[in-house]
């Protein structure tokens, strides 16, 4: 396997992966979406709520606030030694809020959540929860736990995870006189004109839609769009709960564990 980092920042990573089968790429994508754990509010105890929204609506909004995740510091509830439905300090984080609109209407934001662990806090301070009119209050305790996306989408660590074939484009070597239709039709601006010749400007943006080939007025289009065998572009956008490189590390670890377990079961059947 050959891996090349094409793009990377705090939330996005784009990898070129070569010499692998499509089944592996699909396995990685599925594990990222459904198996990599992250922290999310799972239970809310409302002490006082005089806002216009019901307790259930506020609880639902709280659950969708992404929280920074400490995978080394906490256990999944089903794997915790406490074996309690209420949890303990090894599998649960408490966040509290006590907000009141005293003089005028105010918006309650995620930044007002107070966490008992500074490592588990909202990814953004500017996520609105509810508006309070003058005199209204909101007070509650919320409990965040690790979970997986296969149980609920609020535990998915990514907002986007896709892969596509690595494109391969062949443009005519000769001049293409008085025709730039294939360039103009491309929604990704993959192609461009240099004089009277078509050239490739942004190969990785190609999504293999074939519009440029279909638009060519010639019976046998000189431009050819294909893809490289066993080469893919993997794009991941984290919600901010985990760094994208950490998500990939956890994905490969989980895949290895699953394959080891499968091997063990197969060997047990043979015996």
C-alpha positions as CSV (number, residue, x, y, z in Angstrom):
1,X,0.0,0.0,0.0
2,X,1.2,3.5,-0.9
3,X,-0.3,6.5,0.9
4,X,0.3,10.2,0.1
5,X,-1.1,13.1,2.0
6,X,-2.5,15.5,-0.5
7,X,-4.2,18.0,1.8
8,X,-4.3,18.3,5.6
9,X,-5.5,20.8,8.2
10,X,-7.2,20.8,11.6
11,X,-10.4,19.2,10.3
12,X,-9.7,17.9,6.8
13,X,-7.4,15.3,5.4
14,X,-7.2,14.0,1.8
15,X,-5.1,11.0,1.0
16,X,-4.1,9.3,-2.2
17,X,-4.1,5.5,-1.6
18,X,-2.6,3.2,-4.1
19,X,-2.1,-0.6,-4.5
20,X,-5.2,-1.5,-2.5
21,X,-8.6,-3.2,-3.4
22,X,-11.9,-1.3,-3.4
23,X,-13.1,-3.6,-0.6
24,X,-10.5,-2.2,1.7
25,X,-11.4,1.4,0.9
26,X,-15.1,0.6,1.6
27,X,-14.2,-1.1,4.9
28,X,-12.3,2.0,6.0
29,X,-15.1,4.3,5.1
30,X,-17.7,2.2,7.0
31,X,-15.5,1.9,10.1
32,X,-14.9,5.7,10.1
33,X,-18.6,6.4,10.0
34,X,-19.9,3.7,12.3
35,X,-17.2,2.3,14.5
36,X,-14.8,5.1,15.6
37,X,-16.0,6.3,19.0
38,X,-16.5,9.9,20.0
39,X,-18.0,11.8,22.9
40,X,-21.5,13.1,22.9
41,X,-24.2,14.2,25.4
42,X,-26.4,11.1,26.0
43,X,-28.5,12.1,29.0
44,X,-29.8,15.4,30.4
45,X,-31.3,16.1,33.8
46,X,-33.3,19.4,33.5
47,X,-33.5,21.2,36.8
48,X,-35.3,24.3,35.6
49,X,-36.5,25.3,32.1
50,X,-38.9,28.2,31.6
51,X,-37.9,28.8,28.0
52,X,-40.3,28.3,25.1
53,X,-38.7,25.0,24.1
54,X,-39.6,21.7,25.8
55,X,-37.0,19.7,27.7
56,X,-36.9,17.0,25.0
57,X,-36.0,19.5,22.2
58,X,-33.2,21.1,24.3
59,X,-31.9,17.6,25.1
60,X,-31.9,16.7,21.4
61,X,-30.0,19.9,20.5
62,X,-27.4,19.3,23.3
63,X,-26.8,15.8,21.9
64,X,-25.9,17.2,18.5
65,X,-23.2,19.5,19.9
66,X,-19.8,18.0,19.0
67,X,-17.5,17.6,22.0
68,X,-13.7,17.2,21.9
69,X,-12.9,13.6,22.7
70,X,-10.3,12.0,24.9
71,X,-10.2,8.4,23.8
72,X,-7.4,7.4,26.1
73,X,-9.1,8.8,29.2
74,X,-12.5,7.2,29.0
75,X,-14.0,3.8,28.3
76,X,-17.0,2.9,26.2
77,X,-19.9,2.3,28.7
78,X,-20.3,-1.3,27.7
79,X,-16.5,-1.9,28.4
80,X,-16.3,0.1,31.7
81,X,-15.5,-1.9,34.9
82,X,-18.2,0.1,36.8
83,X,-21.0,-1.9,34.9
84,X,-23.4,0.8,35.9
85,X,-26.2,2.4,33.8
86,X,-25.3,5.7,35.5
87,X,-21.6,5.5,34.7
88,X,-18.6,6.7,36.6
89,X,-15.6,9.1,36.1
90,X,-14.0,6.5,33.7
91,X,-17.0,6.5,31.3
92,X,-18.9,9.7,31.8
93,X,-18.3,13.4,31.8
94,X,-20.7,15.9,33.5
95,X,-21.5,19.2,31.8
96,X,-23.6,21.8,33.6
97,X,-25.4,25.0,32.7
98,X,-27.1,27.7,34.7
99,X,-28.3,30.6,32.5
100,X,-30.8,33.3,33.0
101,X,-32.0,36.3,30.9
102,X,-32.1,39.1,33.5
103,X,-32.6,42.4,31.6
104,X,-33.3,41.4,28.0
105,X,-33.7,38.5,25.6
106,X,-30.5,36.5,25.2
107,X,-29.3,33.5,23.2
108,X,-27.8,30.6,25.1
109,X,-24.7,29.2,23.4
110,X,-22.7,26.1,23.7
111,X,-19.8,28.1,25.2
112,X,-21.9,28.4,28.4
113,X,-21.6,24.7,29.1
114,X,-19.3,24.0,32.0
115,X,-17.4,20.7,31.8
116,X,-15.8,18.9,34.7
117,X,-13.0,17.9,32.3
118,X,-11.3,20.6,30.2
119,X,-10.4,18.0,27.6
120,X,-14.1,17.4,26.9
121,X,-15.7,20.7,25.8
122,X,-17.9,21.9,22.8
123,X,-15.9,22.1,19.6
124,X,-17.4,25.5,19.0
125,X,-18.6,28.1,21.6
126,X,-21.1,29.7,19.1
127,X,-23.6,26.9,18.7
128,X,-27.0,28.3,19.7
129,X,-29.1,26.2,22.1
130,X,-32.2,28.3,22.9
131,X,-33.3,31.9,23.2
132,X,-34.4,33.1,26.7
133,X,-36.8,36.0,27.2
134,X,-36.4,38.4,30.1
135,X,-36.9,36.4,33.3
136,X,-36.6,32.9,31.8
137,X,-34.1,30.4,33.1
138,X,-32.3,27.2,31.9
139,X,-30.5,25.0,34.4
140,X,-29.5,21.4,33.8
141,X,-26.9,18.7,34.1
142,X,-25.8,16.8,31.0
143,X,-23.8,13.6,30.9
144,X,-21.6,12.8,27.9
145,X,-20.4,9.3,27.1
146,X,-18.4,7.6,24.3
147,X,-20.5,6.0,21.6
148,X,-20.4,4.8,18.0
149,X,-22.1,6.1,14.9
150,X,-23.8,2.8,14.3
151,X,-25.9,3.5,17.4
152,X,-26.7,7.2,16.7
153,X,-25.4,9.7,14.1
154,X,-24.5,12.1,17.0
155,X,-21.5,9.9,17.7
156,X,-20.1,10.0,14.1
157,X,-16.7,11.7,14.3
158,X,-16.9,13.0,10.7
159,X,-19.3,15.2,8.7
160,X,-17.9,13.8,5.4
161,X,-16.1,10.7,4.5
162,X,-15.8,9.6,0.8
163,X,-13.5,7.9,-1.6
164,X,-13.3,8.0,-5.3
165,X,-11.2,6.4,-8.0
166,X,-8.0,8.2,-9.0
167,X,-8.9,9.8,-12.4
168,X,-6.9,9.3,-15.5
169,X,-7.4,11.8,-18.4
170,X,-6.0,11.7,-21.9
171,X,-6.3,14.9,-23.9
172,X,-5.6,15.3,-27.6
173,X,-1.9,16.0,-28.4
174,X,-2.8,18.0,-31.4
175,X,-4.6,21.4,-31.6
176,X,-8.4,21.3,-31.2
177,X,-9.4,24.0,-33.6
178,X,-12.3,26.3,-32.7
179,X,-13.7,24.0,-30.0
180,X,-13.6,24.4,-26.2
181,X,-16.9,22.7,-25.4
182,X,-15.3,20.0,-23.3
183,X,-13.6,22.8,-21.2
184,X,-16.7,24.9,-20.8
185,X,-19.0,22.0,-19.7
186,X,-16.7,20.7,-16.9
187,X,-18.4,21.7,-13.6
188,X,-15.1,21.2,-11.7
189,X,-12.9,23.2,-14.1
190,X,-10.6,20.3,-14.5
191,X,-9.7,21.3,-18.1
192,X,-8.4,24.5,-19.6
193,X,-7.3,25.9,-22.9
194,X,-3.7,26.8,-23.8
195,X,-3.9,28.4,-27.1
196,X,-5.9,26.0,-29.2
197,X,-4.9,22.9,-27.1
198,X,-6.8,21.4,-24.2
199,X,-4.8,20.9,-21.1
200,X,-5.4,19.4,-17.6
201,X,-5.5,22.0,-14.9
202,X,-6.9,20.1,-11.9
203,X,-6.7,16.4,-12.3
204,X,-7.8,15.4,-8.7
205,X,-11.0,17.5,-9.0
206,X,-12.3,15.2,-11.7
207,X,-15.3,13.1,-10.5
208,X,-15.5,11.0,-13.7
209,X,-18.8,12.5,-14.8
210,X,-17.9,12.1,-18.5
211,X,-19.6,15.4,-19.4
212,X,-16.6,16.5,-21.4
213,X,-16.6,13.3,-23.5
214,X,-20.3,13.5,-24.1
215,X,-20.1,17.2,-25.2
216,X,-17.4,16.6,-27.8
217,X,-19.0,17.1,-31.3
218,X,-16.6,14.6,-32.9
219,X,-17.8,11.0,-33.6
220,X,-14.8,9.6,-31.8
221,X,-13.9,12.0,-29.0
222,X,-10.1,12.5,-28.7
223,X,-10.5,13.1,-25.0
224,X,-10.6,10.0,-22.8
225,X,-11.6,9.7,-19.1
226,X,-10.8,6.6,-17.2
227,X,-9.4,5.7,-13.7
228,X,-6.3,4.1,-12.4
229,X,-6.7,0.5,-11.1
230,X,-6.4,0.1,-7.3
231,X,-5.8,3.8,-6.8
232,X,-8.2,6.1,-4.8
233,X,-8.6,9.5,-3.2
234,X,-9.9,9.3,0.4
235,X,-11.4,12.5,1.8
236,X,-12.3,12.9,5.5
237,X,-13.8,16.0,7.2
238,X,-13.8,15.7,11.0
239,X,-16.6,17.4,13.1
240,X,-13.8,18.6,15.3
241,X,-14.2,15.9,18.0
242,X,-11.0,14.2,16.9
243,X,-8.1,15.3,14.6
244,X,-8.5,13.6,11.2
245,X,-5.2,11.7,11.5
246,X,-6.4,10.3,14.9
247,X,-9.6,9.1,13.2
248,X,-7.5,7.2,10.6
249,X,-5.3,5.7,13.3
250,X,-8.3,4.5,15.2
251,X,-9.9,3.1,12.0
252,X,-6.8,1.0,11.2
253,X,-6.7,-0.2,14.8
254,X,-10.4,-1.3,14.7
255,X,-10.0,-3.0,11.4
256,X,-7.0,-5.0,12.7
257,X,-9.0,-6.0,15.7
258,X,-12.0,-7.1,13.6
259,X,-9.8,-9.1,11.2
260,X,-8.0,-10.8,14.2
261,X,-11.4,-11.8,15.6
262,X,-12.6,-13.1,12.3
263,X,-9.4,-15.2,12.0
264,X,-10.0,-16.6,15.5
265,X,-13.5,-17.6,14.7
266,X,-12.6,-19.2,11.5
267,X,-9.9,-21.3,13.2
268,X,-12.4,-22.3,15.9
269,X,-14.8,-23.5,13.3
270,X,-12.1,-25.6,11.6
271,X,-11.3,-27.3,14.9
